[in-house]
Amino acid sequence: DSADIDTSVISVGSHVKIKDEDGDEEEYDITGSTEADPLEGKISDESPIGSALIGHGVGDKVVVTLPNGNTVTYEVVAISGAI
């Protein structure tokens, strides 16, 4: 139940809004690996972005290392229960 999700930090079941260095916003549901569907905005807690976001709160800046070795910094804008 999304009402039971702790929205103070990102965890599996969270719906998050993040902003990159250019100010572009993205929204994701953090799921387990079997429920992940990136085309639907559902990313696994084991993915590079998902694993980097876990445990962070609103206002935190999170550095994500992408599979190609590049890094991207995201700011957590909002956390809610999954939609």
MDAnalysis code that builds the backbone (N, CA, C; Angstrom):
import MDAnalysis as mda
import numpy as np

u = mda.Universe.empty(249, n_residues=83, atom_resindex=np.repeat(np.arange(83), 3), trajectory=True)
u.add_TopologyAttr("name", ["N", "CA", "C"] * 83)
u.add_TopologyAttr("resid", np.arange(1, 84))
u.add_TopologyAttr("resname", ["ASP", "SER", "ALA", "ASP", "ILE", "ASP", "THR", "SER", "VAL", "ILE", "SER", "VAL", "GLY", "SER", "HIS", "VAL", "LYS", "ILE", "LYS", "ASP", "GLU", "ASP", "GLY", "ASP", "GLU", "GLU", "GLU", "TYR", "ASP", "ILE", "THR", "GLY", "SER", "THR", "GLU", "ALA", "ASP", "PRO", "LEU", "GLU", "GLY", "LYS", "ILE", "SER", "ASP", "GLU", "SER", "PRO", "ILE", "GLY", "SER", "ALA", "LEU", "ILE", "GLY", "HIS", "GLY", "VAL", "GLY", "ASP", "LYS", "VAL", "VAL", "VAL", "THR", "LEU", "PRO", "ASN", "GLY", "ASN", "THR", "VAL", "THR", "TYR", "GLU", "VAL", "VAL", "ALA", "ILE", "SER", "GLY", "ALA", "ILE"])
u.atoms.positions = np.array([
    [0.840, -1.182, 0.000],
    [0.000, 0.000, 0.000],
    [0.882, 1.241, 0.000],
    [0.654, 2.148, -0.943],
    [1.512, 3.328, -1.059],
    [1.396, 4.240, 0.153],
    [0.308, 4.146, 0.916],
    [0.166, 4.972, 2.117],
    [1.141, 4.550, 3.205],
    [1.658, 3.339, 3.124],
    [2.603, 2.831, 4.127],
    [4.051, 3.146, 3.786],
    [4.316, 3.766, 2.634],
    [5.681, 4.062, 2.213],
    [6.208, 5.279, 2.966],
    [7.401, 5.144, 3.541],
    [8.071, 6.263, 4.207],
    [8.559, 7.218, 3.122],
    [8.052, 8.436, 3.130],
    [8.421, 9.389, 2.084],
    [9.537, 10.338, 2.512],
    [10.175, 10.059, 3.663],
    [11.292, 10.910, 4.077],
    [12.583, 10.519, 3.364],
    [12.674, 9.260, 2.946],
    [13.834, 8.785, 2.182],
    [13.350, 7.866, 1.073],
    [14.160, 7.722, 0.047],
    [13.815, 6.876, -1.091],
    [14.055, 5.414, -0.747],
    [13.073, 4.586, -1.063],
    [13.178, 3.146, -0.862],
    [12.393, 2.457, -1.970],
    [12.436, 1.125, -1.993],
    [11.614, 0.392, -2.948],
    [10.161, 0.755, -2.668],
    [9.431, 1.106, -3.701],
    [8.049, 1.532, -3.563],
    [7.878, 3.040, -3.643],
    [8.988, 3.765, -3.636],
    [8.912, 5.228, -3.722],
    [8.697, 5.679, -5.160],
    [7.976, 6.784, -5.297],
    [7.881, 7.509, -6.563],
    [8.729, 8.755, -6.357],
    [9.713, 8.968, -7.221],
    [10.643, 10.080, -7.020],
    [10.665, 11.003, -8.223],
    [10.872, 12.278, -7.920],
    [11.106, 13.271, -8.962],
    [12.524, 13.770, -8.720],
    [13.356, 13.696, -9.771],
    [14.742, 14.143, -9.677],
    [15.022, 15.156, -10.775],
    [16.040, 15.966, -10.547],
    [16.420, 17.002, -11.505],
    [17.906, 16.854, -11.781],
    [18.293, 16.896, -13.074],
    [19.712, 16.786, -13.424],
    [20.374, 18.164, -13.422],
    [21.662, 18.183, -13.780],
    [22.439, 19.423, -13.737],
    [21.887, 20.502, -14.671],
    [21.165, 20.085, -15.719],
    [20.596, 21.032, -16.683],
    [19.211, 21.526, -16.267],
    [18.705, 21.012, -15.155],
    [17.379, 21.402, -14.688],
    [16.258, 20.556, -15.249],
    [16.606, 19.523, -16.030],
    [15.591, 18.631, -16.593],
    [15.100, 17.679, -15.508],
    [13.783, 17.583, -15.360],
    [13.208, 16.710, -14.341],
    [12.773, 15.374, -14.932],
    [12.936, 14.338, -14.121],
    [12.510, 12.988, -14.479],
    [11.786, 12.401, -13.280],
    [10.850, 11.498, -13.535],
    [10.124, 10.828, -12.461],
    [10.226, 9.323, -12.641],
    [10.431, 8.628, -11.526],
    [10.555, 7.174, -11.544],
    [9.847, 6.556, -10.355],
    [9.377, 5.329, -10.550],
    [8.967, 4.468, -9.450],
    [10.133, 3.532, -9.201],
    [10.545, 3.401, -7.944],
    [11.631, 2.483, -7.594],
    [10.993, 1.135, -7.270],
    [11.378, 0.101, -8.014],
    [10.774, -1.227, -7.865],
    [11.856, -2.271, -7.623],
    [11.408, -3.482, -7.364],
    [12.316, -4.608, -7.363],
    [12.668, -4.953, -8.810],
    [13.691, -5.766, -8.991],
    [14.176, -6.053, -10.346],
    [13.137, -6.742, -11.230],
    [12.264, -7.560, -10.650],
    [11.284, -8.275, -11.469],
    [10.154, -7.376, -11.957],
    [9.943, -6.236, -11.290],
    [8.858, -5.334, -11.672],
    [9.339, -4.179, -12.539],
    [10.631, -4.061, -12.747],
    [11.205, -2.925, -13.475],
    [10.717, -2.903, -14.928],
    [10.420, -1.703, -15.402],
    [10.029, -1.466, -16.786],
    [10.405, -0.021, -17.114],
    [11.657, 0.199, -17.526],
    [12.132, 1.564, -17.754],
    [11.262, 2.379, -18.706],
    [10.647, 1.743, -19.683],
    [9.782, 2.472, -20.611],
    [8.533, 3.006, -19.924],
    [8.164, 2.396, -18.809],
    [7.003, 2.836, -18.025],
    [7.432, 3.684, -16.827],
    [8.726, 4.014, -16.720],
    [9.208, 4.833, -15.608],
    [9.422, 4.059, -14.330],
    [9.503, 2.736, -14.434],
    [9.727, 1.879, -13.266],
    [11.148, 1.340, -13.341],
    [11.997, 1.812, -12.408],
    [13.389, 1.368, -12.429],
    [13.700, 0.536, -11.195],
    [14.577, -0.425, -11.382],
    [14.955, -1.345, -10.327],
    [15.840, -0.662, -9.292],
    [15.701, -1.127, -8.061],
    [16.588, -0.663, -6.996],
    [18.023, -1.156, -7.224],
    [18.213, -2.031, -8.204],
    [19.549, -2.530, -8.536],
    [20.156, -1.799, -9.733],
    [19.379, -0.944, -10.395],
    [19.886, -0.177, -11.534],
    [20.835, 0.911, -11.020],
    [21.673, 1.465, -11.897],
    [22.591, 2.517, -11.435],
    [21.880, 3.695, -10.768],
    [20.815, 4.198, -11.381],
    [20.103, 5.335, -10.780],
    [19.357, 4.894, -9.529],
    [18.638, 3.791, -9.625],
    [17.862, 3.311, -8.475],
    [18.717, 3.047, -7.258],
    [19.822, 2.347, -7.435],
    [20.668, 2.025, -6.277],
    [21.319, 3.269, -5.690],
    [21.652, 4.238, -6.530],
    [22.260, 5.476, -6.033],
    [21.249, 6.308, -5.244],
    [19.969, 6.264, -5.628],
    [18.955, 7.085, -4.973],
    [18.492, 6.535, -3.626],
    [18.562, 5.219, -3.447],
    [18.068, 4.589, -2.222],
    [18.706, 5.249, -0.992],
    [17.857, 5.606, -0.036],
    [18.317, 6.173, 1.230],
    [18.468, 7.684, 1.237],
    [18.274, 8.324, 0.101],
    [18.419, 9.781, 0.031],
    [17.067, 10.464, 0.209],
    [17.107, 11.734, 0.633],
    [15.895, 12.506, 0.868],
    [15.814, 13.716, -0.041],
    [14.704, 14.441, 0.071],
    [14.471, 15.638, -0.724],
    [15.589, 16.653, -0.453],
    [16.116, 17.213, -1.533],
    [17.194, 18.196, -1.439],
    [18.581, 17.600, -1.557],
    [18.692, 16.267, -1.399],
    [19.996, 15.610, -1.522],
    [20.469, 15.638, -2.967],
    [21.757, 15.788, -3.128],
    [22.379, 15.657, -4.449],
    [23.029, 14.280, -4.492],
    [22.752, 13.552, -5.558],
    [23.193, 12.162, -5.694],
    [24.000, 12.022, -6.974],
    [25.224, 11.509, -6.853],
    [26.069, 11.270, -8.017],
    [25.854, 9.835, -8.476],
    [25.487, 9.679, -9.741],
    [25.207, 8.361, -10.319],
    [26.286, 8.052, -11.347],
    [26.924, 6.895, -11.190],
    [27.886, 6.437, -12.182],
    [27.148, 5.560, -13.185],
    [27.148, 5.988, -14.423],
    [26.450, 5.270, -15.492],
    [27.298, 4.109, -15.995],
    [26.679, 3.133, -16.677],
    [27.433, 1.983, -17.180],
    [28.611, 2.357, -18.080],
    [28.544, 3.509, -18.769],
    [29.646, 3.915, -19.647],
    [30.776, 4.613, -18.883],
    [30.626, 4.717, -17.538],
    [31.663, 5.324, -16.714],
    [31.455, 6.798, -16.440],
    [30.572, 7.449, -17.197],
    [30.264, 8.857, -16.946],
    [29.464, 8.996, -15.662],
    [29.496, 10.186, -15.074],
    [28.690, 10.439, -13.884],
    [27.694, 11.560, -14.166],
    [26.564, 11.473, -13.500],
    [25.519, 12.489, -13.578],
    [25.112, 12.802, -12.139],
    [24.923, 14.075, -11.844],
    [24.452, 14.465, -10.518],
    [22.983, 14.836, -10.607],
    [22.196, 14.224, -9.749],
    [20.767, 14.511, -9.665],
    [20.459, 15.119, -8.304],
    [19.459, 15.976, -8.260],
    [18.930, 16.485, -6.997],
    [17.554, 15.868, -6.801],
    [17.299, 15.355, -5.603],
    [15.994, 14.794, -5.292],
    [15.026, 15.950, -5.045],
    [13.976, 16.021, -5.869],
    [13.007, 17.112, -5.800],
    [11.803, 16.717, -4.935],
    [11.326, 15.484, -5.074],
    [10.128, 15.042, -4.332],
    [10.128, 13.527, -4.189],
    [9.521, 13.065, -3.113],
    [9.351, 11.632, -2.860],
    [7.905, 11.416, -2.435],
    [7.267, 10.409, -3.037],
    [5.921, 10.040, -2.621],
    [5.791, 8.534, -2.764],
    [4.629, 8.004, -2.366],
    [4.371, 6.599, -2.593],
    [4.205, 6.360, -4.080],
    [4.524, 5.174, -4.546],
    [4.425, 4.864, -5.976],
    [3.023, 5.122, -6.483],
    [2.933, 5.613, -7.699],
    [1.638, 5.916, -8.312],
    [0.950, 4.649, -8.759],
])
